[in-house]
């Protein structure tokens, strides 16, 4: 088996994953000294991701062995000394004092201008290449301390539109850090593997990458041969310069207006300090109202930073913020207009190739900003619930790259939710769900994958003429705690499992058309004999099919006909 080490290098957060042979699944490596939230159990926080932030340390710090560890010969052989603060410690240090040696992100510079100066140590200028090497060196060092294994073989994901210089820069850095075998994997391929898309046949996949900095859409063609090489063909793409960081700024502007503060981060000093703290608070409040009705914005600068009129009125105290207000800000600032325009641009290019919306096999949502209100809804309305995979936006790319690195990703398609039909207890009238297709089921199945004889319920106490079954999707937490997000019929986000999460989310799929046959003669409520034999199966296109026979008359009411499409 290959090493199974994979790196998803992000603009704001980075994930280092390793294949767990015991559980036969990928795991994000938890590095408690640098990750976002050590031992965090709230998976909305993406606790095991590492902020892509770096603060370089002076070269004369750390003594003799640290200096020796910077020399090229030893750099690839030993982790002597600490050369930089990275991840959470780098961000925390920047909150109190933004030093010239600090760099909040380096990926975009590494892609487009690797020699651009991003930070400085005294008179020494640090380029994107320098910062990237410091970050990866410290990341590999932390991984070694946690596992005792030095990374010698690594798979790194790369944007499909990245220039060869980006891969060349990462290749050079990794070689200097002692990585002997380096493989690159296109991010859409990694996302497809991470979301469990079957790649045994050619697929057209729309990847929605909506993170902290940008919104990028790419419609790609995935072929078995291309996937084996870690690459894909881009059919259409579009992007906008909008992301979670910009949204945080919009919220901060709204808060400052409500509180009568005008903070200019370029002014430095107290203004820059409080602007940073309030921006962090704006992000927290934004994420909180994804699930909660309202949240309190509680970080308030000293009164001397407020406008004169505000000082006369006195402090307004804490500011309450709710989901409706977030939606209003997003609408007024044009987020949904930009999102719709970006999708239209991408699909217009696809239309020119003869590929309409019906030609898109899967839609994959990656990046934390896909969890913003009504973002999922736009794609569900365009492509249908059965094609949108969105439950692990933080981990899908890293997990897919890890499975690829370990050469263990499956080419079989499978069902990712439990599916059940709804009945009611005759005594308590409580809903009951009978699972007919459990998650993990490999498809296609036999046409009689689930087969039973049923007695019509005659729920109103009257003879039953119309045989109905409501089929439901049951969203549950995965055993590994990885799949944490789901959306109800109205497009509202829910968190499954974890801290404050829902244990099960029930979504009715055919409530508007639940009829599976007509009983002639009607079934009497006094007749407790089985009247119907029903068999469910799932075909290769993920349609749930039903075969229904009336045992009283011998008539076939449905002959392996499609009912609903599963995910």
C-alpha positions in Angstrom: 0.0 0.0 0.0 1.2 3.5 -0.8 2.0 5.9 2.1 -1.5 7.6 2.1 -0.2 11.1 3.0 -2.1 13.9 1.3 -2.1 17.7 1.5 -4.9 20.0 0.6 -3.1 23.4 0.6 -5.8 26.1 1.0 -5.8 29.9 0.8 -7.1 30.1 4.4 -6.9 26.6 5.8 -4.8 23.5 5.1 -5.6 19.9 5.7 -3.1 17.2 6.1 -4.7 13.7 5.8 -3.3 10.2 6.3 -4.9 6.9 5.4 -6.0 4.9 8.5 -5.5 1.3 7.5 -7.3 0.0 10.6 -10.6 1.7 9.9 -9.9 1.7 6.1 -10.7 5.4 5.7 -8.9 8.7 5.5 -8.4 10.9 8.6 -7.4 14.5 9.0 -4.2 14.4 11.1 -4.9 16.3 14.3 -1.9 18.6 15.2 -3.0 20.1 18.5 -0.3 22.7 18.6 -1.2 24.4 15.3 -4.7 23.3 14.3 -7.8 25.6 14.5 -9.3 24.1 17.5 -7.5 21.3 19.5 -9.7 18.4 20.3 -12.6 20.3 19.0 -15.9 18.3 18.7 -17.8 20.9 16.7 -17.1 19.9 13.1 -18.5 23.1 11.8 -15.4 24.7 13.2 -13.3 22.3 11.0 -11.1 21.9 14.1 -8.4 19.8 12.5 -7.6 22.2 9.7 -4.5 24.3 10.0 -4.8 28.1 9.2 -2.4 28.8 6.3 -0.7 31.5 8.3 3.0 31.9 9.0 5.3 34.1 11.1 8.9 33.7 10.4 11.4 33.6 13.3 14.8 35.3 13.1 17.5 33.1 11.8 19.7 33.7 14.8 17.0 32.5 17.2 17.2 29.0 18.7 20.8 28.3 19.1 23.3 26.1 17.3 21.1 23.2 16.3 18.4 25.5 14.9 20.9 27.2 12.7 22.2 23.8 11.6 18.7 22.8 10.8 18.4 25.6 8.3 21.3 24.4 6.2 20.1 22.6 3.0 22.0 19.4 3.8 20.2 19.0 7.1 16.9 20.6 6.0 15.9 17.5 4.1 17.2 15.1 6.8 16.5 16.5 10.3 13.9 18.7 12.0 16.3 20.7 14.1 14.8 23.7 15.8 11.8 25.8 15.0 11.9 28.2 12.0 8.5 29.7 12.2 5.1 29.9 14.0 2.4 28.5 11.7 -1.3 27.9 12.0 -3.3 28.9 15.1 -0.3 30.3 17.1 0.7 32.6 14.1 -2.9 34.0 14.0 -3.0 34.4 17.8 0.3 36.3 17.9 -1.0 38.5 15.0 -4.1 39.5 17.0 -2.0 41.4 19.5 0.7 42.7 17.2 0.8 42.3 13.4 4.6 41.8 12.9 6.3 42.3 9.5 7.3 38.7 9.6 3.7 37.6 9.6 2.0 36.4 6.4 -1.7 35.3 6.5 -1.7 33.4 3.3 0.8 32.5 0.6 -1.0 30.1 -1.8 -2.1 32.7 -4.4 1.4 34.2 -4.5 2.9 30.7 -5.0 0.5 30.3 -7.9 1.0 33.6 -9.7 4.1 35.4 -8.3 6.3 33.2 -6.2 9.0 35.8 -5.8 6.6 38.5 -4.6 7.5 39.8 -1.1 5.0 38.8 1.5 6.8 39.4 4.7 10.1 40.6 6.1 12.7 39.8 8.8 14.6 43.0 9.4 16.3 43.8 6.1 15.5 40.4 4.6 12.5 40.1 2.3 10.5 36.9 2.4 8.9 35.8 -0.9 5.9 33.6 -1.4 8.4 30.7 -2.0 10.2 31.5 1.3 7.0 31.6 3.3 5.6 28.5 1.6 8.8 26.6 2.5 8.6 27.8 6.1 5.0 26.8 6.4 5.5 23.3 5.0 8.6 22.7 6.9 6.9 23.4 10.2 3.8 21.4 9.1 6.0 18.3 8.3 7.8 18.8 11.6 4.6 18.7 13.6 3.4 15.7 11.7 6.7 13.9 12.5 6.3 14.7 16.2 2.8 13.3 16.2 3.3 10.2 14.2 7.1 9.5 14.3 7.0 9.2 10.5 8.8 11.6 8.2 6.8 12.3 5.0 8.7 10.9 2.1 5.8 10.4 -0.3 3.1 12.9 -0.6 0.0 13.7 -2.8 -0.9 17.4 -3.1 -4.1 18.7 -4.6 -3.9 21.5 -7.2 -6.5 23.8 -8.8 -7.3 22.9 -12.3 -6.3 26.4 -13.6 -3.0 26.5 -11.7 0.1 27.3 -13.8 2.9 24.8 -14.1 4.9 27.2 -12.0 2.8 26.4 -9.0 3.5 22.7 -9.2 7.1 23.4 -9.9 7.4 25.7 -6.8 5.8 23.0 -4.6 8.0 20.4 -6.1 11.1 22.4 -5.4 10.0 23.1 -1.8 9.1 19.5 -1.1 12.3 18.2 -2.5 14.3 20.6 -0.3 12.3 19.3 2.7 13.2 15.7 1.9 10.0 14.5 0.1 11.2 11.9 -2.3 8.0 11.1 -4.2 5.6 13.9 -4.9 2.3 13.4 -6.8 -0.2 16.0 -7.9 -4.0 15.5 -8.1 -6.5 17.9 -9.6 -8.8 19.3 -7.0 -12.0 18.3 -8.8 -10.8 14.7 -9.0 -10.0 14.7 -5.3 -13.4 16.2 -4.5 -15.1 13.5 -6.6 -13.2 10.7 -4.8 -13.8 12.3 -1.4 -17.6 12.5 -2.0 -17.7 8.9 -3.2 -18.6 9.6 -6.8 -18.3 6.4 -8.9 -15.6 6.9 -11.5 -15.8 3.6 -13.3 -17.6 5.5 -16.2 -17.1 8.9 -17.7 -18.7 11.6 -15.6 -19.4 15.3 -16.0 -19.0 17.0 -12.6 -19.6 20.6 -11.6 -17.3 21.5 -8.7 -18.4 24.6 -6.7 -15.4 25.8 -4.8 -16.6 28.7 -2.5 -14.1 29.4 0.2 -12.7 32.4 2.0 -11.3 34.3 -0.9 -13.0 33.3 -4.2 -16.0 31.6 -5.8 -14.8 29.2 -8.5 -17.0 26.9 -10.6 -15.5 24.3 -12.9 -17.4 21.8 -15.0 -15.0 19.0 -15.6 -14.9 15.7 -17.5 -13.7 12.8 -15.4 -12.7 9.7 -17.3 -11.4 6.5 -15.7 -8.0 6.9 -17.4 -7.7 10.6 -16.4 -8.7 9.8 -12.8 -6.0 7.1 -12.6 -3.5 9.8 -13.6 -5.0 12.3 -11.2 -6.2 14.7 -13.9 -9.4 15.9 -15.6 -10.5 17.9 -18.6 -12.0 21.3 -17.9 -15.1 21.9 -20.0 -16.2 25.2 -18.6 -15.3 27.5 -15.7 -16.2 30.8 -14.2 -15.2 32.7 -11.1 -15.9 35.8 -9.0 -13.8 37.6 -6.4 -16.2 37.0 -3.5 -15.8 34.7 -0.5 -16.2 34.3 3.2 -13.6 37.0 4.0 -15.5 39.6 2.0 -18.8 38.6 3.7 -17.1 39.0 7.1 -16.2 42.5 6.0 -19.8 43.3 5.0 -21.0 42.2 8.4 -18.4 44.3 10.1 -19.5 47.3 8.1 -23.0 46.7 9.2 -22.0 46.3 12.8 -19.9 49.4 12.8 -22.7 51.4 11.2 -25.2 50.2 13.9 -22.7 50.9 16.7 -21.4 54.2 15.2 -17.8 53.2 14.8 -15.6 54.0 11.8 -12.5 51.8 12.0 -9.7 52.2 9.4 -7.3 49.2 9.5 -4.8 51.1 7.4 -4.4 53.7 10.2 -2.6 51.1 12.3 -2.5 51.2 16.1 -5.7 50.8 18.1 -7.9 51.1 15.0 -6.1 48.2 13.3 -6.2 46.1 16.4 -9.9 46.5 17.1 -10.8 46.2 13.4 -9.1 42.7 13.5 -10.9 41.6 16.7 -14.3 42.8 15.4 -13.7 41.0 12.1 -13.0 37.7 14.0 -16.2 38.4 15.9 -18.2 39.1 12.7 -17.1 35.7 11.4 -18.2 33.9 14.6 -21.6 35.6 14.5 -22.0 34.8 10.8 -21.4 31.1 11.4 -23.5 31.0 14.5 -26.7 32.1 12.7 -26.4 29.4 10.2 -28.0 27.2 12.8 -29.3 29.5 15.6 -32.1 32.0 15.3 -29.9 34.9 16.5 -26.5 35.6 18.1 -25.0 38.5 20.0 -22.2 40.6 18.6 -20.3 41.3 21.8 -16.9 42.8 20.8 -17.1 46.6 21.3 -14.0 48.9 21.0 -13.3 51.7 23.5 -15.6 54.6 23.4 -12.9 57.0 22.2 -12.9 55.2 18.9 -16.6 55.8 18.3 -18.0 58.8 16.4 -18.7 61.9 18.4 -22.4 61.6 18.1 -22.2 58.0 19.5 -20.2 59.2 22.5 -22.9 61.6 23.4 -25.6 58.8 23.2 -23.4 56.4 25.2 -22.7 52.8 24.4 -25.6 50.9 22.8 -24.5 47.6 24.4 -24.5 44.2 22.8 -25.9 44.0 19.2 -28.4 41.2 18.4 -28.0 39.7 14.9 -30.2 37.1 13.2 -30.3 35.0 10.1 -32.8 37.3 8.3 -30.4 40.2 8.8 -27.6 38.1 7.3 -29.8 37.2 4.3 -30.6 40.9 3.8 -26.9 41.9 3.8 -26.0 39.2 1.4 -28.9 40.2 -1.0 -28.1 43.9 -0.8 -24.4 43.3 -1.3 -25.1 41.2 -4.4 -23.8 37.8 -3.3 -26.7 35.9 -4.8 -26.5 38.0 -8.0 -22.8 37.2 -8.3 -23.4 33.5 -7.6 -26.2 33.2 -10.1 -24.1 35.1 -12.7 -21.2 32.9 -12.1 -23.3 29.7 -12.6 -24.9 31.2 -15.7 -21.5 32.0 -17.2 -20.3 28.4 -16.6 -23.5 26.8 -18.0 -23.5 29.1 -21.1 -20.0 27.7 -21.9 -21.4 24.2 -21.3 -24.4 24.9 -23.5 -22.0 25.9 -26.3 -20.6 22.4 -26.1 -24.1 20.9 -26.2 -24.1 20.2 -22.4 -27.2 21.4 -20.6 -28.0 21.2 -16.9 -29.3 17.7 -17.5 -25.9 16.7 -18.8 -24.2 17.4 -15.4 -24.0 14.1 -13.5 -22.9 15.5 -10.1 -22.5 18.8 -8.3 -19.8 18.9 -5.6 -19.8 21.6 -3.0 -16.4 22.4 -1.4 -15.4 25.3 0.8 -17.0 26.7 4.0 -18.9 29.5 2.2 -21.1 26.9 0.5 -22.8 26.8 3.9 -24.0 30.4 3.6 -27.8 30.7 3.6 -29.5 29.8 0.3 -26.2 29.0 -1.5 -27.1 25.2 -1.6 -30.6 26.1 -2.6 -29.6 27.7 -5.8 -27.8 24.6 -6.9 -30.6 22.2 -5.7 -33.2 24.2 -7.6 -31.1 24.1 -10.8 -29.8 20.5 -10.6 -32.0 18.6 -8.1 -31.3 17.3 -4.7 -30.2 13.9 -6.0 -27.2 15.4 -7.8 -25.8 17.9 -5.2 -23.2 16.5 -2.7 -22.5 19.0 0.0 -22.2 17.3 3.3 -18.4 17.6 3.9 -17.2 20.9 2.3 -14.2 21.1 4.5 -12.8 17.6 4.2 -13.9 16.2 0.8 -10.8 17.3 -1.2 -8.3 16.2 1.5 -10.1 12.9 2.0 -10.2 12.2 -1.7 -6.5 13.0 -2.1 -5.7 10.7 0.8 -7.7 7.8 -0.7 -6.0 8.4 -4.1 -2.6 8.5 -2.3 -3.3 5.2 -0.6 -4.5 3.7 -3.9 -7.7 2.5 -2.2 -10.5 4.5 -3.7 -13.4 2.4 -4.9 -14.8 2.5 -8.4 -18.2 1.2 -7.2 -21.1 3.5 -6.8 -23.0 3.5 -3.5 -25.9 5.2 -1.7 -24.9 7.8 0.8 -28.1 8.2 2.9 -30.6 5.8 4.5 -33.9 5.7 2.6 -37.1 4.6 4.2 -40.9 4.7 3.8 -43.1 6.4 6.3 -45.9 4.8 8.3 -47.7 5.7 11.5 -48.1 3.7 14.7 -51.8 2.7 14.8 -52.1 3.4 18.5 -49.8 6.4 19.1 -49.9 7.8 15.6 -46.1 8.5 15.9 -44.2 8.3 12.6 -42.2 5.2 11.9 -39.6 4.7 9.3 -38.8 1.4 7.6 -35.4 1.5 6.0 -35.5 0.0 2.5 -32.1 1.1 1.2 -29.4 1.6 3.9 -26.5 3.9 3.3 -23.5 2.2 1.8 -25.6 0.0 -0.5 -23.7 -0.7 -3.7 -25.6 -0.1 -6.8 -27.2 -1.3 -9.0 -29.0 -3.8 -6.8 -31.4 -6.6 -7.6 -34.9 -5.4 -8.4 -36.1 -7.2 -5.2 -33.4 -5.9 -3.0 -36.0 -5.2 -0.3 -39.2 -7.3 -0.5 -42.1 -7.6 1.9 -45.9 -8.3 2.0 -47.8 -5.3 3.4 -51.3 -4.7 4.8 -52.8 -1.3 3.7 -53.1 0.9 6.8 -56.6 2.3 6.1 -55.6 5.2 8.4 -58.9 6.9 8.3 -60.8 3.8 9.2 -62.4 3.7 5.7 -61.7 1.2 2.8 -58.4 2.1 1.1 -58.5 2.5 -2.7 -55.2 4.4 -3.3 -52.0 2.7 -2.1 -49.5 5.4 -1.0 -46.0 5.3 0.4 -44.0 8.4 1.3 -40.3 7.7 0.7 -38.0 9.7 2.9 -34.3 10.5 3.0 -32.8 10.0 6.5 -29.7 12.1 7.3 -27.7 10.6 10.1 -24.2 11.3 11.5 -21.6 9.0 10.0 -19.9 6.6 12.4 -16.6 8.5 11.9 -18.3 11.9 12.5 -17.3 13.1 9.1 -20.6 13.9 7.4 -22.0 16.8 9.4 -24.2 18.9 7.2 -27.6 18.4 5.6 -30.4 20.5 4.2 -34.1 20.1 4.7 -36.9 20.6 2.1 -36.7 24.4 2.5 -33.0 24.5 1.9 -32.2 25.3 5.6 -28.9 24.0 6.9 -28.7 21.4 9.7 -25.7 20.0 11.5 -25.9 16.2 12.0 -24.3 15.0 15.2 -21.6 16.7 17.1 -22.1 19.6 19.5 -25.7 20.9 19.3 -26.3 18.8 16.2 -29.4 16.9 15.0 -29.3 13.2 15.3 -31.5 12.6 12.3 -33.0 14.8 9.6 -36.0 13.4 7.7 -36.7 14.8 4.2 -39.8 13.6 2.3 -39.0 13.0 -1.4 -42.3 12.1 -3.0 -44.9 13.6 -0.6 -46.6 15.4 -3.5 -47.0 12.2 -5.5 -46.9 9.1 -3.2 -49.3 6.9 -5.1 -47.9 3.4 -6.0 -51.2 1.9 -7.3 -55.0 1.7 -7.1 -56.7 -1.1 -5.2 -59.8 -2.5 -6.9 -61.7 -3.6 -5.0 -60.7 -1.3 -2.1 -59.1 -2.9 0.9 -61.3 -3.1 4.0 -59.9 -1.9 7.3 -61.3 -5.1 8.9 -59.1 -7.3 6.6 -55.7 -7.8 8.3 -54.4 -10.1 5.7 -51.5 -9.0 3.5 -52.9 -7.4 0.4 -49.8 -6.2 -1.4 -46.3 -7.6 -2.2 -43.8 -4.9 -2.8 -40.2 -5.0 -3.9 -37.7 -2.1 -4.0 -34.4 -2.0 -5.9 -32.0 0.7 -7.1 -30.9 0.8 -10.7 -27.5 2.0 -12.1 -28.8 5.6 -12.4 -29.7 5.6 -8.7 -33.4 5.5 -9.2 -35.4 3.7 -6.6 -37.7 1.3 -8.5 -40.8 -0.4 -7.2 -42.6 -3.6 -8.1 -46.1 -3.8 -6.6 -48.5 -6.7 -6.9 -52.1 -6.9 -5.6 -52.2 -10.3 -4.0 -56.0 -10.4 -3.9 -56.4 -9.9 -7.7 -53.0 -10.9 -8.9 -52.7 -7.6 -10.8 -49.3 -5.9 -11.1 -49.8 -2.3 -10.1 -46.2 -1.2 -10.8 -43.6 -3.2 -12.8 -40.1 -2.1 -11.6 -41.0 1.6 -12.2 -38.9 4.5 -11.0 -40.2 6.2 -7.8 -37.5 8.7 -6.7 -33.8 9.3 -7.4 -31.5 8.6 -4.6 -28.1 10.2 -3.7 
